[in-house]
Amino acid sequence: MLVVYYSSSSEYTHKFARKLRHPTQRLPLLTRDEMPEIDEPYVLITPTYGAGPNRGSVPKQVKKFLATAKANRTNLLGVIGAGNTNFGQNYCRAADLVAAKCNVPVLYRFELLGTPEDVAKVDEGLEELCQRQQRSEI
């Protein structure tokens, strides 16, 4: 299963994605850079910005990516949220917002860099999703 993700210069999400056993594609760091068009089923990992509900929780790069091409929305199977529990009820809010907007589930949430257990659970979940996807194509 392809994993598309955005990671700021902090590299937290990037460090998490690198540990996964699935292929990954990182979104550009700058919004002025060209966004990819994804022509296969994928899962999106997005961090949450800001500590409040109206503070731009979804990174601009993620918004631009989803708006760039219809395929980027139709091939999205689910969202994984990266966040900081210091945000309280807004923990992983970006994942919730993207999932609601694109009508897909939030598959998992992890804090900051994630733990080895988070990586294992995400890998396991992605493998199950991959198998379900393959069965539905038959």
C-alpha angles and dihedrals in degrees: 000000000000115000116204115191145172120219126178122220088279085076093211095130091040092055090051094047092049089062094057121101091223129086114268138199121196120215116232117274093227125058091219090064120093115268121224124244111227113213099182136057112284146163122234125219114200132175121220121240128204128019098248136068094246101042103097098274093177113068113245089235091059091049091050092047093053091046095046099077136006088230090063089063101036095049094049109111100176147334132246117202127218116194152133121263087217084079088070112197089006092062107137090355092151090062090050092050095047092045092051093046093048096036095237131123129263099241101188145345128214135178123243108308094359125229129264086258090055091052092049093048093048092048090049092048092048091051091052090048090050091052093048090049092051092049092051091053092057 
